[in-house]
Amino acid sequence: MINKLKPDMTKKQVAYVLGTPLIIDTFHPNRWDYIYTFHPGNGKREQRKLTLYFTSEETLSHIEGDTRTVSREDMPQIERTESNIVVPLKEDDTGAFQGIMDAIGLGDDES
């Protein structure tokens, strides 16, 4: 989403792209702070900060932070392969309820 930000975007446009900022400082209304956290299943929790600065005309001036952006062309391409797996069902196996119904003579007589 950061790659979609362009200079001179309005605050409304930025909010549409990134969402509402976590912090809007009343003493610095031309600064928006976003904090992102990521915690992979068994890895370390990471926290990143992104600060956007706006001009007095409320258009995007510049961005600071420790978040790295990668262009779409530089992202690794993963080739996906799809396959279907067919699991054959055994006709001998029946559920517990069907086994009881067959034992008392109320089961299906298709055989």
Phi and psi restraints in degrees (range 20) as a CNS / XPLOR table:
assign (resid 1 and name C) (resid 2 and name N)
       (resid 2 and name CA) (resid 2 and name C) 1.0 -64.0 20.0 2
assign (resid 2 and name N) (resid 2 and name CA)
       (resid 2 and name C) (resid 3 and name N) 1.0 -33.9 20.0 2
assign (resid 2 and name C) (resid 3 and name N)
       (resid 3 and name CA) (resid 3 and name C) 1.0 -64.2 20.0 2
assign (resid 3 and name N) (resid 3 and name CA)
       (resid 3 and name C) (resid 4 and name N) 1.0 -18.9 20.0 2
assign (resid 3 and name C) (resid 4 and name N)
       (resid 4 and name CA) (resid 4 and name C) 1.0 -82.8 20.0 2
assign (resid 4 and name N) (resid 4 and name CA)
       (resid 4 and name C) (resid 5 and name N) 1.0 -11.5 20.0 2
assign (resid 4 and name C) (resid 5 and name N)
       (resid 5 and name CA) (resid 5 and name C) 1.0 -75.1 20.0 2
assign (resid 5 and name N) (resid 5 and name CA)
       (resid 5 and name C) (resid 6 and name N) 1.0 137.3 20.0 2
assign (resid 5 and name C) (resid 6 and name N)
       (resid 6 and name CA) (resid 6 and name C) 1.0 -130.7 20.0 2
assign (resid 6 and name N) (resid 6 and name CA)
       (resid 6 and name C) (resid 7 and name N) 1.0 151.2 20.0 2
assign (resid 6 and name C) (resid 7 and name N)
       (resid 7 and name CA) (resid 7 and name C) 1.0 -59.0 20.0 2
assign (resid 7 and name N) (resid 7 and name CA)
       (resid 7 and name C) (resid 8 and name N) 1.0 149.3 20.0 2
assign (resid 7 and name C) (resid 8 and name N)
       (resid 8 and name CA) (resid 8 and name C) 1.0 70.9 20.0 2
assign (resid 8 and name N) (resid 8 and name CA)
       (resid 8 and name C) (resid 9 and name N) 1.0 13.5 20.0 2
assign (resid 8 and name C) (resid 9 and name N)
       (resid 9 and name CA) (resid 9 and name C) 1.0 -71.7 20.0 2
assign (resid 9 and name N) (resid 9 and name CA)
       (resid 9 and name C) (resid 10 and name N) 1.0 147.0 20.0 2
assign (resid 9 and name C) (resid 10 and name N)
       (resid 10 and name CA) (resid 10 and name C) 1.0 -78.5 20.0 2
assign (resid 10 and name N) (resid 10 and name CA)
       (resid 10 and name C) (resid 11 and name N) 1.0 167.1 20.0 2
assign (resid 10 and name C) (resid 11 and name N)
       (resid 11 and name CA) (resid 11 and name C) 1.0 -62.0 20.0 2
assign (resid 11 and name N) (resid 11 and name CA)
       (resid 11 and name C) (resid 12 and name N) 1.0 -36.0 20.0 2
assign (resid 11 and name C) (resid 12 and name N)
       (resid 12 and name CA) (resid 12 and name C) 1.0 -65.5 20.0 2
assign (resid 12 and name N) (resid 12 and name CA)
       (resid 12 and name C) (resid 13 and name N) 1.0 -40.6 20.0 2
assign (resid 12 and name C) (resid 13 and name N)
       (resid 13 and name CA) (resid 13 and name C) 1.0 -66.0 20.0 2
assign (resid 13 and name N) (resid 13 and name CA)
       (resid 13 and name C) (resid 14 and name N) 1.0 -40.9 20.0 2
assign (resid 13 and name C) (resid 14 and name N)
       (resid 14 and name CA) (resid 14 and name C) 1.0 -64.8 20.0 2
assign (resid 14 and name N) (resid 14 and name CA)
       (resid 14 and name C) (resid 15 and name N) 1.0 -43.0 20.0 2
assign (resid 14 and name C) (resid 15 and name N)
       (resid 15 and name CA) (resid 15 and name C) 1.0 -63.8 20.0 2
assign (resid 15 and name N) (resid 15 and name CA)
       (resid 15 and name C) (resid 16 and name N) 1.0 -32.4 20.0 2
assign (resid 15 and name C) (resid 16 and name N)
       (resid 16 and name CA) (resid 16 and name C) 1.0 -67.4 20.0 2
assign (resid 16 and name N) (resid 16 and name CA)
       (resid 16 and name C) (resid 17 and name N) 1.0 -38.7 20.0 2
assign (resid 16 and name C) (resid 17 and name N)
       (resid 17 and name CA) (resid 17 and name C) 1.0 -77.2 20.0 2
assign (resid 17 and name N) (resid 17 and name CA)
       (resid 17 and name C) (resid 18 and name N) 1.0 -49.3 20.0 2
assign (resid 17 and name C) (resid 18 and name N)
       (resid 18 and name CA) (resid 18 and name C) 1.0 -100.5 20.0 2
assign (resid 18 and name N) (resid 18 and name CA)
       (resid 18 and name C) (resid 19 and name N) 1.0 -13.9 20.0 2
assign (resid 18 and name C) (resid 19 and name N)
       (resid 19 and name CA) (resid 19 and name C) 1.0 90.6 20.0 2
assign (resid 19 and name N) (resid 19 and name CA)
       (resid 19 and name C) (resid 20 and name N) 1.0 178.5 20.0 2
assign (resid 19 and name C) (resid 20 and name N)
       (resid 20 and name CA) (resid 20 and name C) 1.0 -69.2 20.0 2
assign (resid 20 and name N) (resid 20 and name CA)
       (resid 20 and name C) (resid 21 and name N) 1.0 133.9 20.0 2
assign (resid 20 and name C) (resid 21 and name N)
       (resid 21 and name CA) (resid 21 and name C) 1.0 -68.2 20.0 2
assign (resid 21 and name N) (resid 21 and name CA)
       (resid 21 and name C) (resid 22 and name N) 1.0 152.7 20.0 2
assign (resid 21 and name C) (resid 22 and name N)
       (resid 22 and name CA) (resid 22 and name C) 1.0 -67.5 20.0 2
assign (resid 22 and name N) (resid 22 and name CA)
       (resid 22 and name C) (resid 23 and name N) 1.0 -40.5 20.0 2
assign (resid 22 and name C) (resid 23 and name N)
       (resid 23 and name CA) (resid 23 and name C) 1.0 -128.7 20.0 2
assign (resid 23 and name N) (resid 23 and name CA)
       (resid 23 and name C) (resid 24 and name N) 1.0 127.1 20.0 2
assign (resid 23 and name C) (resid 24 and name N)
       (resid 24 and name CA) (resid 24 and name C) 1.0 -121.4 20.0 2
assign (resid 24 and name N) (resid 24 and name CA)
       (resid 24 and name C) (resid 25 and name N) 1.0 106.4 20.0 2
assign (resid 24 and name C) (resid 25 and name N)
       (resid 25 and name CA) (resid 25 and name C) 1.0 -74.1 20.0 2
assign (resid 25 and name N) (resid 25 and name CA)
       (resid 25 and name C) (resid 26 and name N) 1.0 126.3 20.0 2
assign (resid 25 and name C) (resid 26 and name N)
       (resid 26 and name CA) (resid 26 and name C) 1.0 -68.1 20.0 2
assign (resid 26 and name N) (resid 26 and name CA)
       (resid 26 and name C) (resid 27 and name N) 1.0 -24.1 20.0 2
assign (resid 26 and name C) (resid 27 and name N)
       (resid 27 and name CA) (resid 27 and name C) 1.0 -84.5 20.0 2
assign (resid 27 and name N) (resid 27 and name CA)
       (resid 27 and name C) (resid 28 and name N) 1.0 -17.5 20.0 2
assign (resid 27 and name C) (resid 28 and name N)
       (resid 28 and name CA) (resid 28 and name C) 1.0 -134.0 20.0 2
assign (resid 28 and name N) (resid 28 and name CA)
       (resid 28 and name C) (resid 29 and name N) 1.0 75.1 20.0 2
assign (resid 28 and name C) (resid 29 and name N)
       (resid 29 and name CA) (resid 29 and name C) 1.0 -68.4 20.0 2
assign (resid 29 and name N) (resid 29 and name CA)
       (resid 29 and name C) (resid 30 and name N) 1.0 -14.4 20.0 2
assign (resid 29 and name C) (resid 30 and name N)
       (resid 30 and name CA) (resid 30 and name C) 1.0 -94.9 20.0 2
assign (resid 30 and name N) (resid 30 and name CA)
       (resid 30 and name C) (resid 31 and name N) 1.0 22.3 20.0 2
assign (resid 30 and name C) (resid 31 and name N)
       (resid 31 and name CA) (resid 31 and name C) 1.0 -133.3 20.0 2
assign (resid 31 and name N) (resid 31 and name CA)
       (resid 31 and name C) (resid 32 and name N) 1.0 126.2 20.0 2
assign (resid 31 and name C) (resid 32 and name N)
       (resid 32 and name CA) (resid 32 and name C) 1.0 -117.8 20.0 2
assign (resid 32 and name N) (resid 32 and name CA)
       (resid 32 and name C) (resid 33 and name N) 1.0 136.2 20.0 2
assign (resid 32 and name C) (resid 33 and name N)
       (resid 33 and name CA) (resid 33 and name C) 1.0 -116.1 20.0 2
assign (resid 33 and name N) (resid 33 and name CA)
       (resid 33 and name C) (resid 34 and name N) 1.0 132.0 20.0 2
assign (resid 33 and name C) (resid 34 and name N)
       (resid 34 and name CA) (resid 34 and name C) 1.0 -119.5 20.0 2
assign (resid 34 and name N) (resid 34 and name CA)
       (resid 34 and name C) (resid 35 and name N) 1.0 136.2 20.0 2
assign (resid 34 and name C) (resid 35 and name N)
       (resid 35 and name CA) (resid 35 and name C) 1.0 -123.1 20.0 2
assign (resid 35 and name N) (resid 35 and name CA)
       (resid 35 and name C) (resid 36 and name N) 1.0 127.2 20.0 2
assign (resid 35 and name C) (resid 36 and name N)
       (resid 36 and name CA) (resid 36 and name C) 1.0 -117.2 20.0 2
assign (resid 36 and name N) (resid 36 and name CA)
       (resid 36 and name C) (resid 37 and name N) 1.0 137.4 20.0 2
assign (resid 36 and name C) (resid 37 and name N)
       (resid 37 and name CA) (resid 37 and name C) 1.0 -123.3 20.0 2
assign (resid 37 and name N) (resid 37 and name CA)
       (resid 37 and name C) (resid 38 and name N) 1.0 145.9 20.0 2
assign (resid 37 and name C) (resid 38 and name N)
       (resid 38 and name CA) (resid 38 and name C) 1.0 -138.4 20.0 2
assign (resid 38 and name N) (resid 38 and name CA)
       (resid 38 and name C) (resid 39 and name N) 1.0 128.3 20.0 2
assign (resid 38 and name C) (resid 39 and name N)
       (resid 39 and name CA) (resid 39 and name C) 1.0 -131.9 20.0 2
assign (resid 39 and name N) (resid 39 and name CA)
       (resid 39 and name C) (resid 40 and name N) 1.0 98.2 20.0 2
assign (resid 39 and name C) (resid 40 and name N)
       (resid 40 and name CA) (resid 40 and name C) 1.0 -67.5 20.0 2
assign (resid 40 and name N) (resid 40 and name CA)
       (resid 40 and name C) (resid 41 and name N) 1.0 160.9 20.0 2
assign (resid 40 and name C) (resid 41 and name N)
       (resid 41 and name CA) (resid 41 and name C) 1.0 -41.3 20.0 2
assign (resid 41 and name N) (resid 41 and name CA)
       (resid 41 and name C) (resid 42 and name N) 1.0 -56.2 20.0 2
assign (resid 41 and name C) (resid 42 and name N)
       (resid 42 and name CA) (resid 42 and name C) 1.0 -124.2 20.0 2
assign (resid 42 and name N) (resid 42 and name CA)
       (resid 42 and name C) (resid 43 and name N) 1.0 22.9 20.0 2
assign (resid 42 and name C) (resid 43 and name N)
       (resid 43 and name CA) (resid 43 and name C) 1.0 -106.7 20.0 2
assign (resid 43 and name N) (resid 43 and name CA)
       (resid 43 and name C) (resid 44 and name N) 1.0 -173.9 20.0 2
assign (resid 43 and name C) (resid 44 and name N)
       (resid 44 and name CA) (resid 44 and name C) 1.0 -80.6 20.0 2
assign (resid 44 and name N) (resid 44 and name CA)
       (resid 44 and name C) (resid 45 and name N) 1.0 147.3 20.0 2
assign (resid 44 and name C) (resid 45 and name N)
       (resid 45 and name CA) (resid 45 and name C) 1.0 -76.3 20.0 2
assign (resid 45 and name N) (resid 45 and name CA)
       (resid 45 and name C) (resid 46 and name N) 1.0 132.2 20.0 2
assign (resid 45 and name C) (resid 46 and name N)
       (resid 46 and name CA) (resid 46 and name C) 1.0 -113.6 20.0 2
assign (resid 46 and name N) (resid 46 and name CA)
       (resid 46 and name C) (resid 47 and name N) 1.0 144.1 20.0 2
assign (resid 46 and name C) (resid 47 and name N)
       (resid 47 and name CA) (resid 47 and name C) 1.0 -127.9 20.0 2
assign (resid 47 and name N) (resid 47 and name CA)
       (resid 47 and name C) (resid 48 and name N) 1.0 130.9 20.0 2
assign (resid 47 and name C) (resid 48 and name N)
       (resid 48 and name CA) (resid 48 and name C) 1.0 -122.7 20.0 2
assign (resid 48 and name N) (resid 48 and name CA)
       (resid 48 and name C) (resid 49 and name N) 1.0 148.8 20.0 2
assign (resid 48 and name C) (resid 49 and name N)
       (resid 49 and name CA) (resid 49 and name C) 1.0 -123.9 20.0 2
assign (resid 49 and name N) (resid 49 and name CA)
       (resid 49 and name C) (resid 50 and name N) 1.0 138.9 20.0 2
assign (resid 49 and name C) (resid 50 and name N)
       (resid 50 and name CA) (resid 50 and name C) 1.0 -132.2 20.0 2
assign (resid 50 and name N) (resid 50 and name CA)
       (resid 50 and name C) (resid 51 and name N) 1.0 127.3 20.0 2
assign (resid 50 and name C) (resid 51 and name N)
       (resid 51 and name CA) (resid 51 and name C) 1.0 -119.8 20.0 2
assign (resid 51 and name N) (resid 51 and name CA)
       (resid 51 and name C) (resid 52 and name N) 1.0 127.2 20.0 2
assign (resid 51 and name C) (resid 52 and name N)
       (resid 52 and name CA) (resid 52 and name C) 1.0 -109.3 20.0 2
assign (resid 52 and name N) (resid 52 and name CA)
       (resid 52 and name C) (resid 53 and name N) 1.0 135.8 20.0 2
assign (resid 52 and name C) (resid 53 and name N)
       (resid 53 and name CA) (resid 53 and name C) 1.0 -114.9 20.0 2
assign (resid 53 and name N) (resid 53 and name CA)
       (resid 53 and name C) (resid 54 and name N) 1.0 137.9 20.0 2
assign (resid 53 and name C) (resid 54 and name N)
       (resid 54 and name CA) (resid 54 and name C) 1.0 -116.6 20.0 2
assign (resid 54 and name N) (resid 54 and name CA)
       (resid 54 and name C) (resid 55 and name N) 1.0 154.4 20.0 2
assign (resid 54 and name C) (resid 55 and name N)
       (resid 55 and name CA) (resid 55 and name C) 1.0 -79.4 20.0 2
assign (resid 55 and name N) (resid 55 and name CA)
       (resid 55 and name C) (resid 56 and name N) 1.0 176.1 20.0 2
assign (resid 55 and name C) (resid 56 and name N)
       (resid 56 and name CA) (resid 56 and name C) 1.0 -66.2 20.0 2
assign (resid 56 and name N) (resid 56 and name CA)
       (resid 56 and name C) (resid 57 and name N) 1.0 -19.3 20.0 2
assign (resid 56 and name C) (resid 57 and name N)
       (resid 57 and name CA) (resid 57 and name C) 1.0 -87.5 20.0 2
assign (resid 57 and name N) (resid 57 and name CA)
       (resid 57 and name C) (resid 58 and name N) 1.0 7.6 20.0 2
assign (resid 57 and name C) (resid 58 and name N)
       (resid 58 and name CA) (resid 58 and name C) 1.0 64.4 20.0 2
assign (resid 58 and name N) (resid 58 and name CA)
       (resid 58 and name C) (resid 59 and name N) 1.0 39.4 20.0 2
assign (resid 58 and name C) (resid 59 and name N)
       (resid 59 and name CA) (resid 59 and name C) 1.0 -116.1 20.0 2
assign (resid 59 and name N) (resid 59 and name CA)
       (resid 59 and name C) (resid 60 and name N) 1.0 153.1 20.0 2
assign (resid 59 and name C) (resid 60 and name N)
       (resid 60 and name CA) (resid 60 and name C) 1.0 -64.7 20.0 2
assign (resid 60 and name N) (resid 60 and name CA)
       (resid 60 and name C) (resid 61 and name N) 1.0 125.1 20.0 2
assign (resid 60 and name C) (resid 61 and name N)
       (resid 61 and name CA) (resid 61 and name C) 1.0 -97.3 20.0 2
assign (resid 61 and name N) (resid 61 and name CA)
       (resid 61 and name C) (resid 62 and name N) 1.0 -60.7 20.0 2
assign (resid 61 and name C) (resid 62 and name N)
       (resid 62 and name CA) (resid 62 and name C) 1.0 -157.0 20.0 2
assign (resid 62 and name N) (resid 62 and name CA)
       (resid 62 and name C) (resid 63 and name N) 1.0 169.3 20.0 2
assign (resid 62 and name C) (resid 63 and name N)
       (resid 63 and name CA) (resid 63 and name C) 1.0 -125.9 20.0 2
assign (resid 63 and name N) (resid 63 and name CA)
       (resid 63 and name C) (resid 64 and name N) 1.0 139.5 20.0 2
assign (resid 63 and name C) (resid 64 and name N)
       (resid 64 and name CA) (resid 64 and name C) 1.0 -131.3 20.0 2
assign (resid 64 and name N) (resid 64 and name CA)
       (resid 64 and name C) (resid 65 and name N) 1.0 154.9 20.0 2
assign (resid 64 and name C) (resid 65 and name N)
       (resid 65 and name CA) (resid 65 and name C) 1.0 155.2 20.0 2
assign (resid 65 and name N) (resid 65 and name CA)
       (resid 65 and name C) (resid 66 and name N) 1.0 -179.9 20.0 2
assign (resid 65 and name C) (resid 66 and name N)
       (resid 66 and name CA) (resid 66 and name C) 1.0 -107.7 20.0 2
assign (resid 66 and name N) (resid 66 and name CA)
       (resid 66 and name C) (resid 67 and name N) 1.0 24.5 20.0 2
assign (resid 66 and name C) (resid 67 and name N)
       (resid 67 and name CA) (resid 67 and name C) 1.0 -99.1 20.0 2
assign (resid 67 and name N) (resid 67 and name CA)
       (resid 67 and name C) (resid 68 and name N) 1.0 128.4 20.0 2
assign (resid 67 and name C) (resid 68 and name N)
       (resid 68 and name CA) (resid 68 and name C) 1.0 -93.8 20.0 2
assign (resid 68 and name N) (resid 68 and name CA)
       (resid 68 and name C) (resid 69 and name N) 1.0 135.9 20.0 2
assign (resid 68 and name C) (resid 69 and name N)
       (resid 69 and name CA) (resid 69 and name C) 1.0 -106.0 20.0 2
assign (resid 69 and name N) (resid 69 and name CA)
       (resid 69 and name C) (resid 70 and name N) 1.0 146.0 20.0 2
assign (resid 69 and name C) (resid 70 and name N)
       (resid 70 and name CA) (resid 70 and name C) 1.0 -127.4 20.0 2
assign (resid 70 and name N) (resid 70 and name CA)
       (resid 70 and name C) (resid 71 and name N) 1.0 130.8 20.0 2
assign (resid 70 and name C) (resid 71 and name N)
       (resid 71 and name CA) (resid 71 and name C) 1.0 -71.6 20.0 2
assign (resid 71 and name N) (resid 71 and name CA)
       (resid 71 and name C) (resid 72 and name N) 1.0 154.5 20.0 2
assign (resid 71 and name C) (resid 72 and name N)
       (resid 72 and name CA) (resid 72 and name C) 1.0 -59.4 20.0 2
assign (resid 72 and name N) (resid 72 and name CA)
       (resid 72 and name C) (resid 73 and name N) 1.0 -32.6 20.0 2
assign (resid 72 and name C) (resid 73 and name N)
       (resid 73 and name CA) (resid 73 and name C) 1.0 -69.1 20.0 2
assign (resid 73 and name N) (resid 73 and name CA)
       (resid 73 and name C) (resid 74 and name N) 1.0 -29.3 20.0 2
assign (resid 73 and name C) (resid 74 and name N)
       (resid 74 and name CA) (resid 74 and name C) 1.0 -86.2 20.0 2
assign (resid 74 and name N) (resid 74 and name CA)
       (resid 74 and name C) (resid 75 and name N) 1.0 -8.6 20.0 2
assign (resid 74 and name C) (resid 75 and name N)
       (resid 75 and name CA) (resid 75 and name C) 1.0 -72.5 20.0 2
assign (resid 75 and name N) (resid 75 and name CA)
       (resid 75 and name C) (resid 76 and name N) 1.0 142.0 20.0 2
assign (resid 75 and name C) (resid 76 and name N)
       (resid 76 and name CA) (resid 76 and name C) 1.0 -65.5 20.0 2
assign (resid 76 and name N) (resid 76 and name CA)
       (resid 76 and name C) (resid 77 and name N) 1.0 137.1 20.0 2
assign (resid 76 and name C) (resid 77 and name N)
       (resid 77 and name CA) (resid 77 and name C) 1.0 -91.9 20.0 2
assign (resid 77 and name N) (resid 77 and name CA)
       (resid 77 and name C) (resid 78 and name N) 1.0 127.3 20.0 2
assign (resid 77 and name C) (resid 78 and name N)
       (resid 78 and name CA) (resid 78 and name C) 1.0 -108.8 20.0 2
assign (resid 78 and name N) (resid 78 and name CA)
       (resid 78 and name C) (resid 79 and name N) 1.0 124.4 20.0 2
assign (resid 78 and name C) (resid 79 and name N)
       (resid 79 and name CA) (resid 79 and name C) 1.0 -87.8 20.0 2
assign (resid 79 and name N) (resid 79 and name CA)
       (resid 79 and name C) (resid 80 and name N) 1.0 123.6 20.0 2
assign (resid 79 and name C) (resid 80 and name N)
       (resid 80 and name CA) (resid 80 and name C) 1.0 -101.4 20.0 2
assign (resid 80 and name N) (resid 80 and name CA)
       (resid 80 and name C) (resid 81 and name N) 1.0 138.4 20.0 2
assign (resid 80 and name C) (resid 81 and name N)
       (resid 81 and name CA) (resid 81 and name C) 1.0 -120.2 20.0 2
assign (resid 81 and name N) (resid 81 and name CA)
       (resid 81 and name C) (resid 82 and name N) 1.0 138.9 20.0 2
assign (resid 81 and name C) (resid 82 and name N)
       (resid 82 and name CA) (resid 82 and name C) 1.0 -116.4 20.0 2
assign (resid 82 and name N) (resid 82 and name CA)
       (resid 82 and name C) (resid 83 and name N) 1.0 143.8 20.0 2
assign (resid 82 and name C) (resid 83 and name N)
       (resid 83 and name CA) (resid 83 and name C) 1.0 -146.9 20.0 2
assign (resid 83 and name N) (resid 83 and name CA)
       (resid 83 and name C) (resid 84 and name N) 1.0 149.3 20.0 2
assign (resid 83 and name C) (resid 84 and name N)
       (resid 84 and name CA) (resid 84 and name C) 1.0 -100.7 20.0 2
assign (resid 84 and name N) (resid 84 and name CA)
       (resid 84 and name C) (resid 85 and name N) 1.0 139.0 20.0 2
assign (resid 84 and name C) (resid 85 and name N)
       (resid 85 and name CA) (resid 85 and name C) 1.0 -113.6 20.0 2
assign (resid 85 and name N) (resid 85 and name CA)
       (resid 85 and name C) (resid 86 and name N) 1.0 125.2 20.0 2
assign (resid 85 and name C) (resid 86 and name N)
       (resid 86 and name CA) (resid 86 and name C) 1.0 -102.7 20.0 2
assign (resid 86 and name N) (resid 86 and name CA)
       (resid 86 and name C) (resid 87 and name N) 1.0 124.2 20.0 2
assign (resid 86 and name C) (resid 87 and name N)
       (resid 87 and name CA) (resid 87 and name C) 1.0 -107.7 20.0 2
assign (resid 87 and name N) (resid 87 and name CA)
       (resid 87 and name C) (resid 88 and name N) 1.0 110.8 20.0 2
assign (resid 87 and name C) (resid 88 and name N)
       (resid 88 and name CA) (resid 88 and name C) 1.0 -72.6 20.0 2
assign (resid 88 and name N) (resid 88 and name CA)
       (resid 88 and name C) (resid 89 and name N) 1.0 143.2 20.0 2
assign (resid 88 and name C) (resid 89 and name N)
       (resid 89 and name CA) (resid 89 and name C) 1.0 -97.4 20.0 2
assign (resid 89 and name N) (resid 89 and name CA)
       (resid 89 and name C) (resid 90 and name N) 1.0 136.5 20.0 2
assign (resid 89 and name C) (resid 90 and name N)
       (resid 90 and name CA) (resid 90 and name C) 1.0 -83.3 20.0 2
assign (resid 90 and name N) (resid 90 and name CA)
       (resid 90 and name C) (resid 91 and name N) 1.0 136.0 20.0 2
assign (resid 90 and name C) (resid 91 and name N)
       (resid 91 and name CA) (resid 91 and name C) 1.0 -76.8 20.0 2
assign (resid 91 and name N) (resid 91 and name CA)
       (resid 91 and name C) (resid 92 and name N) 1.0 -19.5 20.0 2
assign (resid 91 and name C) (resid 92 and name N)
       (resid 92 and name CA) (resid 92 and name C) 1.0 -73.9 20.0 2
assign (resid 92 and name N) (resid 92 and name CA)
       (resid 92 and name C) (resid 93 and name N) 1.0 -30.1 20.0 2
assign (resid 92 and name C) (resid 93 and name N)
       (resid 93 and name CA) (resid 93 and name C) 1.0 -79.7 20.0 2
assign (resid 93 and name N) (resid 93 and name CA)
       (resid 93 and name C) (resid 94 and name N) 1.0 129.9 20.0 2
assign (resid 93 and name C) (resid 94 and name N)
       (resid 94 and name CA) (resid 94 and name C) 1.0 -130.7 20.0 2
assign (resid 94 and name N) (resid 94 and name CA)
       (resid 94 and name C) (resid 95 and name N) 1.0 160.9 20.0 2
assign (resid 94 and name C) (resid 95 and name N)
       (resid 95 and name CA) (resid 95 and name C) 1.0 -73.8 20.0 2
assign (resid 95 and name N) (resid 95 and name CA)
       (resid 95 and name C) (resid 96 and name N) 1.0 168.1 20.0 2
assign (resid 95 and name C) (resid 96 and name N)
       (resid 96 and name CA) (resid 96 and name C) 1.0 -62.7 20.0 2
assign (resid 96 and name N) (resid 96 and name CA)
       (resid 96 and name C) (resid 97 and name N) 1.0 -42.2 20.0 2
assign (resid 96 and name C) (resid 97 and name N)
       (resid 97 and name CA) (resid 97 and name C) 1.0 -65.1 20.0 2
assign (resid 97 and name N) (resid 97 and name CA)
       (resid 97 and name C) (resid 98 and name N) 1.0 -43.2 20.0 2
assign (resid 97 and name C) (resid 98 and name N)
       (resid 98 and name CA) (resid 98 and name C) 1.0 -65.2 20.0 2
assign (resid 98 and name N) (resid 98 and name CA)
       (resid 98 and name C) (resid 99 and name N) 1.0 -34.9 20.0 2
assign (resid 98 and name C) (resid 99 and name N)
       (resid 99 and name CA) (resid 99 and name C) 1.0 -63.2 20.0 2
assign (resid 99 and name N) (resid 99 and name CA)
       (resid 99 and name C) (resid 100 and name N) 1.0 -40.0 20.0 2
assign (resid 99 and name C) (resid 100 and name N)
       (resid 100 and name CA) (resid 100 and name C) 1.0 -67.7 20.0 2
assign (resid 100 and name N) (resid 100 and name CA)
       (resid 100 and name C) (resid 101 and name N) 1.0 -42.7 20.0 2
assign (resid 100 and name C) (resid 101 and name N)
       (resid 101 and name CA) (resid 101 and name C) 1.0 -61.8 20.0 2
assign (resid 101 and name N) (resid 101 and name CA)
       (resid 101 and name C) (resid 102 and name N) 1.0 -40.5 20.0 2
assign (resid 101 and name C) (resid 102 and name N)
       (resid 102 and name CA) (resid 102 and name C) 1.0 -66.8 20.0 2
assign (resid 102 and name N) (resid 102 and name CA)
       (resid 102 and name C) (resid 103 and name N) 1.0 -37.0 20.0 2
assign (resid 102 and name C) (resid 103 and name N)
       (resid 103 and name CA) (resid 103 and name C) 1.0 -66.5 20.0 2
assign (resid 103 and name N) (resid 103 and name CA)
       (resid 103 and name C) (resid 104 and name N) 1.0 -33.6 20.0 2
assign (resid 103 and name C) (resid 104 and name N)
       (resid 104 and name CA) (resid 104 and name C) 1.0 -96.6 20.0 2
assign (resid 104 and name N) (resid 104 and name CA)
       (resid 104 and name C) (resid 105 and name N) 1.0 6.1 20.0 2
assign (resid 104 and name C) (resid 105 and name N)
       (resid 105 and name CA) (resid 105 and name C) 1.0 87.2 20.0 2
assign (resid 105 and name N) (resid 105 and name CA)
       (resid 105 and name C) (resid 106 and name N) 1.0 16.9 20.0 2
assign (resid 105 and name C) (resid 106 and name N)
       (resid 106 and name CA) (resid 106 and name C) 1.0 -108.9 20.0 2
assign (resid 106 and name N) (resid 106 and name CA)
       (resid 106 and name C) (resid 107 and name N) 1.0 10.1 20.0 2
assign (resid 106 and name C) (resid 107 and name N)
       (resid 107 and name CA) (resid 107 and name C) 1.0 -80.4 20.0 2
assign (resid 107 and name N) (resid 107 and name CA)
       (resid 107 and name C) (resid 108 and name N) 1.0 175.3 20.0 2
assign (resid 107 and name C) (resid 108 and name N)
       (resid 108 and name CA) (resid 108 and name C) 1.0 -71.8 20.0 2
assign (resid 108 and name N) (resid 108 and name CA)
       (resid 108 and name C) (resid 109 and name N) 1.0 140.0 20.0 2
assign (resid 108 and name C) (resid 109 and name N)
       (resid 109 and name CA) (resid 109 and name C) 1.0 -106.7 20.0 2
assign (resid 109 and name N) (resid 109 and name CA)
       (resid 109 and name C) (resid 110 and name N) 1.0 53.3 20.0 2
assign (resid 109 and name C) (resid 110 and name N)
       (resid 110 and name CA) (resid 110 and name C) 1.0 -83.9 20.0 2
assign (resid 110 and name N) (resid 110 and name CA)
       (resid 110 and name C) (resid 111 and name N) 1.0 -14.5 20.0 2
